[in-house]
């Protein structure tokens, strides 16, 4: 089997070939490491490697294949882990100079679940410091570049994950999403990215996601809907003891993604930003294309928007919660932390408990208003982002003396994703379109609470028509 057929195969395809002994875990891992050697120096997606240990784990995985033991769904498939999530004995720096010497004391829950699913954990993917911004640029490790256009960002905060998968370094990468951090890199890097429902997954320590009202959830970026569905099956066991707990699905997510029995859905679409900001024409084209494809598939499609208008007050409320993030990271030296996160931490410490509680209550009431709109339709279709992948460094231009400027600027680029971290609804980004410049353009589908299966069904229908898994960035450079 040639390297290309390994590097751009899906995780499930590789796992099936491994189980049939058509290819070994060692061959898969070596092909991915070779690809890291080729493309990572320019892309900067993987910031820490453990090649020798990984190859030894691949050899042990190969022995299990030969022994005839029952194998988990992703046995022998390599996966990088985002540098926000603890893996025992690994450095977990949170993309920060202030935590460059930190070593994780144990596995986060989601990491243990990845191991149980058979993944071989290959190293660290880059992230903006503390995952704060929707671009992957930090002072500790530098900027990650988009494989489709290396002058642009792959997005964030799971930008290292997205660049790794899009360029063939790994078939699937761990990701998490607190304001769009799975969906935005997926949309800007030509990948599938599902933000599961609140309470569907458990990250485990560090507990930032739980403290931040469940805004953040665990997941992955991948090339196919079925890979994303199978990963969700692995990391979403029902946990009645969790702080936020989603109800059990009627079937497995993988079965849902392969089912054609979803029936006709009422699908509303809008290209208007809830903040009133301009939206790029390519993002509008992506939504219009998707609306036509869904209508041709037999769904009822019409233009409508939820009651989700945002004014400056929404951003102020969101930031009251978002600013608490830096409070909970295990940082050794705050003098080395970037100015934005220092400012966020200081703002959080100056916010009274009464003001925080009032902001949470206001966001909860806003969420009720938004989710009520799903009585009028089953699924909402929007752009994933208001723009094409942003140029490297664009959020820092004009920052001047205002450390909060990058965060405020980012809000104008990503008006469609944070609202659903607030409401907790499931949302998926799908790479349906290529711009005139050949850049990926994602759309977002949002379902009612707990309806993750419906998004996977619709995603699979679109994938069968569009065939985005066959699109790969130019490897000639």
C-alpha atoms as one frame of an Amber mdcrd trajectory, in Angstrom:
protein
   0.000   0.000   0.000   1.466   3.394  -0.979   1.783   6.171   1.568  -0.919
   8.329  -0.034  -3.523   5.616   0.526  -2.537   5.579   4.203  -2.198   9.309
   4.797  -5.547  10.296   3.318  -7.606   7.278   4.353 -10.177   7.628   7.097
  -9.468   6.309  10.555 -12.127   3.615  10.237 -10.715   2.525   6.881  -7.251
   2.163   8.388  -8.584   0.288  11.402 -10.452  -2.137   9.144  -7.344  -2.788
   7.046  -5.341  -3.354  10.224  -7.891  -5.869  11.512  -7.792  -7.710   8.164
  -3.962  -7.747   8.367  -3.706  -5.902   5.059  -1.498  -3.322   6.759   0.193
  -3.133  10.128  -0.059  -0.438  12.817   3.709   0.038  12.422   3.301   0.850
   8.719   0.512   3.320   9.475   2.429   5.056  12.249   5.649   5.230  10.226
   3.829   6.730   7.238   2.299   9.410   9.462   5.634  10.194  11.128   7.287
  10.478   7.743   4.583  12.925   6.697   5.181  14.945   9.868   8.856  15.105
   8.902   7.921  16.358   5.422   5.276  18.979   6.111   5.325  19.947   9.779
   8.443  22.156   9.643   6.445  24.605   7.541   2.961  24.056   9.011   3.914
  23.849  12.717   0.884  21.715  13.606   2.668  19.171  15.844   4.700  20.816
  18.598   5.887  17.769  20.590   6.646  14.238  19.440   7.292  10.816  21.011
   8.277   8.797  17.962  10.193   5.983  19.677   7.480   5.266  22.229   4.800
   5.536  19.547   6.530   3.004  17.309   6.919   0.619  20.245   3.191   0.964
  20.986   2.496   0.283  17.302   4.547  -2.917  17.499   2.536  -4.036  20.530
  -0.672  -3.193  18.664   0.546  -5.364  15.788   1.103  -8.283  18.168  -2.511
  -7.987  19.334  -3.704  -8.138  15.738  -1.701 -11.298  15.124  -2.940 -12.911
  18.340  -6.538 -12.784  17.124  -7.797 -10.809  20.125 -10.950  -8.717  19.851
  -9.891  -5.227  18.821 -11.385  -1.816  19.627 -12.766   0.337  16.771  -9.630
   2.413  16.123  -6.988  -0.164  16.993  -3.582   0.970  15.745  -4.722   4.365
  14.420  -2.504   7.353  15.412  -4.015  10.521  16.871  -2.416  13.753  18.155
  -3.791  15.290  21.352  -4.366  19.021  21.669  -2.007  20.887  24.002  -4.823
  21.826  26.385  -5.596  18.298  27.581  -3.597  16.231  30.050  -1.870  13.005
  29.004   0.023  11.420  31.887   3.737  12.181  31.743   3.448  14.435  28.700
   4.155  18.167  28.709   0.883  20.099  28.742   1.798  23.736  28.199  -1.588
  25.151  27.168   0.319  26.957  24.409   1.862  29.211  27.052   5.397  30.236
  27.984   4.037  30.390  31.521   3.574  26.594  31.585   6.489  25.428  29.420
   7.804  23.150  32.207   4.476  21.585  33.188   4.135  17.786  33.038   0.638
  16.300  33.226   0.023  14.292  36.429  -2.537  11.972  34.801  -4.819  11.323
  31.846  -7.875  13.458  31.268 -11.013  11.339  30.987 -11.240  11.838  27.238
  -7.646  10.639  26.815  -8.414   7.408  28.666 -11.378   6.960  26.349  -9.159
   7.440  23.293  -6.801   4.767  24.591  -9.721   2.389  25.169 -10.871   3.007
  21.587  -7.487   1.764  20.312  -5.897   5.066  19.293  -2.117   5.409  19.485
  -1.413   8.865  20.895   1.288  10.395  18.733   2.103  13.790  20.248   0.888
  17.321  20.842  -0.997  19.571  18.418  -0.645  23.334  18.661  -3.256  25.680
  20.139  -3.477  29.393  20.928  -2.572  30.139  24.522  -5.315  28.645  26.739
  -7.450  28.124  23.613  -8.648  31.699  23.885  -8.639  32.772  20.215  -9.955
  31.322  16.908  -6.450  31.366  15.371  -3.562  29.119  16.411  -0.770  31.578
  17.149   1.170  31.811  20.391   4.458  33.033  21.793   5.430  29.591  23.108
   5.347  27.596  19.862   4.585  30.062  17.074   1.865  30.123  14.437   0.292
  27.081  12.809  -0.280  27.522   9.069  -3.142  26.351   6.896  -2.137  23.547
   4.467  -4.454  25.057   1.826  -2.702  28.452   1.956   0.301  28.808   4.216
  -0.151  32.569   4.575  -3.420  31.877   6.389  -4.461  30.350   9.685  -6.210
  26.974   9.893  -8.287  28.524  12.669  -8.354  27.795  16.366  -8.263  26.819
  18.935  -7.905  23.306  17.457  -5.786  24.665  14.613  -2.855  22.307  15.075
  -5.282  19.394  15.009  -6.921  20.616  11.799  -3.655  21.335  10.000  -2.367
  17.881  10.951  -5.385  16.061   9.528  -5.762  18.249   6.446  -2.107  17.659
   5.503  -2.135  13.897   6.132  -0.099  13.787   9.343  -2.931  11.892  11.042
  -6.370  10.634   9.960  -8.125  12.035  13.032  -7.066  14.529  15.696  -8.386
  15.310  19.148 -10.103  18.686  19.425 -12.377  20.571  21.795 -14.782  23.474
  21.367 -15.685  26.290  23.758 -16.713  28.958  21.239 -16.177  27.337  17.848
 -12.799  25.678  18.374 -13.738  22.449  16.555 -16.071  23.926  13.936 -13.952
  26.893  12.844 -10.729  24.946  12.105 -12.819  22.275  10.382 -14.524  24.883
   8.200 -11.291  26.661   7.317  -9.283  23.447   6.757 -11.706  21.333   4.706
 -12.688  18.913   7.495 -15.688  17.631   9.439 -16.077  19.098  12.915 -18.919
  18.276  15.318 -19.491  20.171  18.537 -21.497  17.627  20.533 -24.348  18.558
  22.820 -23.519  19.914  26.248 -23.044  16.992  28.593 -22.416  14.513  25.787
 -18.687  14.216  26.555 -16.512  14.557  29.650 -13.091  16.142  29.451 -11.957
  15.437  32.978  -9.181  17.491  34.599  -8.407  20.267  34.025 -12.033  21.193
  34.677 -12.206  24.479  32.790 -15.065  23.237  30.601 -17.226  22.415  33.623
 -16.452  25.677  35.398 -17.300  27.653  32.249 -20.943  26.487  32.310 -20.287
  23.564  30.001 -19.410  25.852  27.076 -16.525  23.519  26.136 -16.992  19.950
  24.901 -14.635  17.275  23.578 -14.492  15.892  20.052 -12.279  15.590  17.000
 -11.612  16.846  13.504 -11.659  14.273  10.718 -12.210  13.909   6.982 -15.444
  11.896   7.203 -18.722  11.984   9.076 -18.432   8.296   9.992 -15.045   8.857
  11.650 -16.513  11.702  13.673 -19.521   9.566  14.641 -17.354   6.630  15.722
 -15.139   8.895  17.829 -18.246  10.295  19.514 -19.356   6.753  20.350 -15.979
   6.253  22.036 -16.038   9.414  24.157 -19.727   9.767  24.997 -20.659   6.978
  27.394 -23.683   7.820  29.510 -22.541   9.192  32.866 -25.378   9.804  35.348
 -22.926  11.334  37.824 -21.632  14.069  35.519 -22.403  17.720  36.222 -23.994
  18.023  32.777 -25.410  14.778  31.341 -26.976  14.347  27.911 -29.670  11.676
  27.520 -28.741   8.362  25.944 -29.067   8.234  22.141 -31.517   5.754  20.635
 -28.714   4.107  18.660 -24.969   4.412  18.221 -23.783   7.571  16.538 -22.008
   5.499  13.902 -25.234   3.678  13.056 -27.036   7.024  12.895 -24.467   8.346
  10.428 -25.043   5.316   8.206 -28.832   5.396   8.436 -31.089   6.685   5.662
 -34.218   6.604   7.833 -34.081  10.147   9.140 -36.969  11.303   6.955 -37.621
  14.746   5.594 -36.504  17.585   7.871 -37.544  21.232   8.090 -34.319  23.111
   7.446 -34.114  26.870   7.887 -31.157  28.757   6.461 -29.734  32.199   7.011
 -26.594  34.022   5.903 -27.167  37.043   8.124 -24.832  37.435  11.080 -26.619
  37.616  14.441 -24.264  40.502  15.239 -25.032  42.366  12.025 -21.462  42.132
  10.732 -20.733  41.612   7.002 -20.447  38.034   5.705 -18.081  37.032   2.900
 -19.726  36.127  -0.408 -18.022  32.728  -0.473 -19.614  31.881   2.882 -22.978
  32.915   1.469 -22.401  30.756  -1.629 -21.620  27.775   0.607 -24.943  28.125
   2.410 -26.891  28.566  -0.827 -25.216  25.473  -2.307 -26.027  23.420   0.761
 -29.634  24.596   0.785 -30.035  23.384  -2.812 -28.431  20.022  -2.033 -30.649
  19.474   0.988 -33.750  20.413  -0.975 -32.750  17.968  -3.730 -32.396  15.304
  -1.031 -36.067  15.751  -0.172 -35.917  18.123   2.792 -38.143  21.171   3.252
 -35.749  24.113   3.003 -36.680  27.745   3.594 -35.043  31.000   4.632 -35.514
  31.878   8.286 -33.436  32.739  11.332 -33.801  32.019  15.022 -34.506  34.754
  17.517 -30.785  35.147  18.181 -29.905  38.776  17.554 -26.812  39.819  19.481
 -25.922  43.278  20.546 -22.847  44.444  22.407 -24.511  43.238  25.591 -24.302
  39.599  24.460 -20.554  39.870  23.932 -20.187  41.492  27.335 -22.127  38.640
  28.962 -20.191  35.994  27.027 -16.864  37.528  28.010 -17.802  37.520  31.705
 -17.845  33.722  31.487 -15.063  33.392  28.859 -12.685  35.533  30.901 -12.786
  33.016  33.742 -10.887  30.467  31.621  -7.364  31.672  32.501  -8.199  31.436
  36.217  -8.097  27.657  36.165  -5.036  26.748  34.086  -2.074  25.330  36.012
   0.414  28.103  35.221   3.854  28.278  36.837   4.790  31.838  35.861   2.114
  34.426  35.066   4.781  36.955  34.123   5.350  34.908  30.940   1.677  34.690
  29.959   0.513  36.682  26.920  -1.112  40.079  27.595  -4.570  39.013  26.375
  -4.891  36.191  28.882  -3.409  38.290  31.679  -6.040  40.928  30.953  -8.815
  38.303  30.854  -7.686  36.911  34.208  -7.546  40.353  35.763 -11.026  41.161
  34.434 -12.407  37.934  35.891 -10.834  38.624  39.287 -12.380  42.103  39.318
 -15.877  40.810  38.487 -18.032  40.364  41.561 -19.830  37.092  42.211 -23.128
  38.971  41.959 -22.250  40.314  38.494 -21.095  36.873  37.373 -24.318  35.260
  38.575 -26.383  37.942  36.858 -24.502  37.377  33.595 -25.082  33.629  33.797
 -28.799  34.182  34.383 -28.988  36.552  31.409 -27.239  34.009  29.158 -29.647
  31.318  30.304 -32.625  33.482  29.383 -31.031  34.292  26.034 -30.584  30.566
  25.435 -34.255  29.867  26.102 -35.192  32.529  23.566 -32.857  31.082  20.933
 -33.782  27.422  21.387 -37.519  28.200  21.242 -37.040  28.907  17.518 -36.461
  25.186  16.896 -40.221  24.747  17.291 -40.440  26.296  13.807 -37.776  24.113
  12.135 -35.655  21.033  12.864 -32.230  22.219  11.735 -30.603  25.595  11.132
 -28.100  26.099   8.304 -25.578  28.971   8.569 -22.041  29.779   7.491 -19.432
  28.377   9.852 -17.581  31.702   9.793 -18.155  35.140   8.354 -14.901  35.099
   6.391 -12.359  32.932   4.597  -9.376  31.617   6.620  -7.789  34.722   8.144
  -4.213  35.724   7.312  -1.571  34.876   9.909  -1.273  37.716  12.404  -4.443
  39.570  11.423  -5.930  39.569  14.937  -2.858  41.307  16.330  -2.785  44.144
  13.799  -3.797  47.389  15.461  -3.777  45.896  18.954  -1.743  48.827  20.213
  -2.107  49.236  23.962  -5.366  47.270  24.229  -4.584  43.637  25.161  -8.257
  42.697  24.650  -8.221  43.878  21.023  -7.581  40.422  19.464 -10.562  38.918
  21.302 -12.867  41.771  20.322 -11.661  41.614  16.713 -12.198  37.847  16.607
 -15.874  38.229  17.475 -16.489  39.911  14.110 -15.024  36.931  12.217 -16.902
  34.169  14.054 -20.445  35.356  14.872 -22.132  32.024  14.075 -20.462  29.605
  16.504 -20.292  30.906  20.125 -24.053  31.184  20.533 -24.392  27.399  20.416
 -21.769  26.893  23.109 -24.025  29.087  25.228 -27.209  27.179  24.350 -25.454
  23.798  24.464 -27.000  22.646  21.180 -25.138  20.244  18.877 -23.605  21.873
  15.794 -21.499  20.488  12.960 -19.269  22.166  10.375 -19.070  20.515   6.958
 -16.634  21.492   4.136 -19.132  21.733   1.301 -17.494  24.450  -0.805 -14.200
  25.640  -2.252 -13.776  29.358  -2.853 -12.621  30.877  -6.131  -9.120  30.852
  -4.582  -9.406  27.139  -3.815  -9.873  27.629  -0.049 -12.235  25.439   2.001
 -15.490  27.051   3.092 -17.580  25.372   5.770 -21.242  25.516   6.620 -22.777
  24.901  10.036 -25.828  22.765  10.791 -27.429  23.182  14.219 -30.059  20.862
  15.678 -32.371  21.071  18.677 -30.927  20.008  22.043 -29.575  16.434  22.138
 -30.178  15.771  18.417 -26.562  14.946  17.546 -27.685  11.909  15.534 -29.710
  14.080  13.164 -26.676  16.208  12.311 -24.622  13.103  11.559 -27.355  11.765
   9.263 -27.557  15.034   7.341 -23.784  15.309   7.227 -23.502  11.849   5.706
 -26.102  12.741   3.066 -24.120  15.830   2.067 -20.805  13.989   2.113 -22.157
  11.383  -0.304 -22.998  14.149  -2.799 -20.069  16.537  -2.307 -17.277  13.999
  -1.730 -15.089  16.362   0.286 -12.969  13.534   1.688 -11.301  13.304  -1.729
 -10.165  16.924  -1.592  -6.662  17.414  -0.277  -4.406  20.473  -0.302  -1.560
  20.679  -2.796   1.351  18.577  -1.505   3.877  19.818  -4.066   5.439  22.365
  -1.741
